[in-house]
Amino acid sequence: MVTLYYGAMVTLYYGAMVTLYYGAMVTLYYGAMVTQYYGAMVIQYYGAMVIQYYGAMVIQYYGAMVIQYYGAMVTLYYGAMVTQYYGAMVIQYYGAMVIQYYGAMVIQYYGAMVIQYYGAMVTQYYGAMVIQYYGAMVTQYYGAMVIQYYGAMVIQYYGAMVIQYYGAMVIQYYGAMVIQYFGASSPTIHASCNT
């Protein structure tokens, strides 16, 4: 062991290990690894990797990537993208876009638009409009109006009124009244009444 004193600096040599003391800071050199201690903070340098420990927080720097560990939460920074892991939940931030993963569910936020993916179902929210996709069926909700698309069939619900479109045929249901349109022909009215 060799100890070198230089003003307020103390350097300790022990085999391949060099320990430098300067005030409240301690720096340990061991081969390619440098570890720096300053109060409750520990910073470790190893080649292109830098790891910072501060209480329960660990931050790892590797080139353009920064990984932050805090308890059960892990946050990954890479350029403009931020990915946060918390148990089974993953949240990814990219500019104005936020994507949340939770098991089989994926929710994407982009400004005023929210898109939710759950298995074969996709639900899109945009202001007062909700559009739901499930296989070949598309259902659109807008206030009191519901429009359902299924292949060539379109069904529109508005309060007590239901309108069904199928090719050239239009059928309108309103309470006990049914009105059927077929192409340019006159409508056929079916009504039931009790006398």
Summary of the structure (lengths in Angstrom):
residues: 195
radius of gyration: 33.2
end to end distance: 114.0
largest distance: 115.0
contacts: 484
relative contact order: 0.04
helix: 0%
strand: 72%
